[in-house]
Amino acid sequence: MHRQVFFLRLLLTALSASGLALVVSSVTLCQDRDGGIDTRFAVNGFLNQPLESNEMTFLDRDAFIQPDGKIVIGYDCLGASPGFGGCVFRYSPDGSLDGKFGVDGRVTTPYGFVFGSLTTQTDGKFLVGGYYYPGQHDVGVDFAIVRYAADGTLDPTFGSGGMALTDFGSFEEPSDDVVRALFVLPDAKVLAVGASYVRDQHVISLAMARYLPDGSIDSSFGQRGLAKHLIQSIGPSYEWLSVAAQNDGHILIAKAGNTTVTRYNADGSLDTSFSKGGSAIIDRGTIRLRMRLLNSGKILLVSTSELIQLNSDGSLDETFGKSGVRWVNNSHFYYNDVIQDDHGRLIAVGYEPSGYEGGYYSFQSIVSRFLSNGEPDPSFGDRGSIIAQQSEGFTELRRLLLDHNGKILTIGSGGFFYRNTPLVVRIINQALPFATRPALDRTIRRDLVRPLKSVENKPERAPRLSAMLRAKAK
């Protein structure tokens, strides 16, 4: 009996070492299932970040992963300062709050600063973009960038006391100028892209500003460091604009409405060589939009209930979906973000209404994975999708990123409409099946098996092998 137990344990150990271990508990199955909630992260896979009693989060959030695997996430925080303030948190890879960052794991942006975006520098410092509200409604708000050291302390060497402000308006025509995206360029300059809204004229323009590493304006960009391009005569919206920076310095701007992608040169001027006169008009009516650059150089858009893929020249990619478009058969489903993993698969997050009670809609968030051609990946979750939902309150997930292990981190808010708080969910994103891995793995396993086969075929070697093992043990 003891020999049987011994050989059973030996067999299970060997199977585990070769990646073929049997799942012997439902908990393990749940944790490791492709598309399952990773229950080893935070509390059963859900990270709910408490805020102060007078605070809640509503619209904007952004994040990045540090080289050491720590997770830095920024949110707007209603109540942290006038209007929508800003707060940044840092977590260990397991989802625990990093108390060495800022004050007890949190950084609160300066008084009057409103959060819009977040990015990191190669030296560990990070930048928070948004706008600055001076407290006077009639003078408008300005582009604002704040820089922090890696430990969350304000960096006074940037701009003026740590903050750089830029006004695209004038005394006669004040404007509301809001940073929507930040990019640290290879030469350490900072590119800020957003919108400038002139209230009296009810027109909105794309606004870009480039800064030197110390936060001062780079006068070689645009006109004295600034560039403005009229977009359309609409009111401001936080979901109509998405920005991406290409490796060659070009800037891509996607806007909702008729779904248009426009490319600008590194100096802020329109790149008329892109598509038709600088803009690719997809002509798909959308109310929200998110753009990502793929490893192939192609452009992926996620808009309302569609994924749209363009070639690098702005034309629709006929190899993707149906003539470049993958439509979700649900008119009430809204995509918020999409990313590409290391295997070329596409991961999207969105939500759909799940009920209506007490004057409020409730939502459930859905994460889907697609193959590179736009077809749902049946190996992920339930036929390509999972519902990432907390047991109480609502869950609205809006942003995606991948951690160092390739797992999916999706970021949003949860709770109840009168008390929204930051939320992060981690989801298993398994690598490609074993058969697609490099042949080296299989060679190693065959090499491990060969000595046993040689002993079996030549029994006279067995005593010598046993003697060698006993000698090593001594």
Secondary structure as UniProt FT lines:
FT   HELIX           2..17
FT   TURN            18..19
FT   HELIX           26..32
FT   TURN            34..35
FT   TURN            39..42
FT   TURN            44..45
FT   STRAND          46..48
FT   TURN            53..54
FT   STRAND          61..65
FT   TURN            67..68
FT   STRAND          71..78
FT   STRAND          84..91
FT   TURN            93..94
FT   TURN            99..102
FT   TURN            104..105
FT   STRAND          106..108
FT   TURN            111..112
FT   STRAND          113..120
FT   TURN            122..123
FT   STRAND          126..132
FT   HELIX           137..139
FT   STRAND          142..148
FT   TURN            150..151
FT   TURN            156..159
FT   TURN            161..162
FT   STRAND          163..166
FT   STRAND          175..184
FT   TURN            186..187
FT   STRAND          190..198
FT   TURN            199..202
FT   STRAND          203..211
FT   TURN            213..214
FT   TURN            219..222
FT   TURN            224..225
FT   STRAND          226..232
FT   STRAND          241..245
FT   TURN            247..248
FT   STRAND          251..255
FT   TURN            258..259
FT   STRAND          260..264
FT   TURN            266..267
FT   TURN            272..275
FT   TURN            277..278
FT   STRAND          279..281
FT   STRAND          290..293
FT   TURN            295..296
FT   STRAND          299..303
FT   TURN            304..305
FT   STRAND          306..310
FT   TURN            312..313
FT   TURN            318..321
FT   TURN            323..324
FT   STRAND          325..327
FT   TURN            331..332
FT   STRAND          334..340
FT   TURN            342..343
FT   STRAND          346..357
FT   TURN            358..359
FT   STRAND          360..370
FT   TURN            372..373
FT   TURN            378..381
FT   TURN            383..384
FT   STRAND          385..388
FT   STRAND          394..402
FT   TURN            404..405
FT   STRAND          408..416
FT   TURN            417..418
FT   STRAND          419..427
FT   HELIX           434..436
FT   HELIX           439..457
FT   HELIX           459..461
FT   HELIX           462..473
//
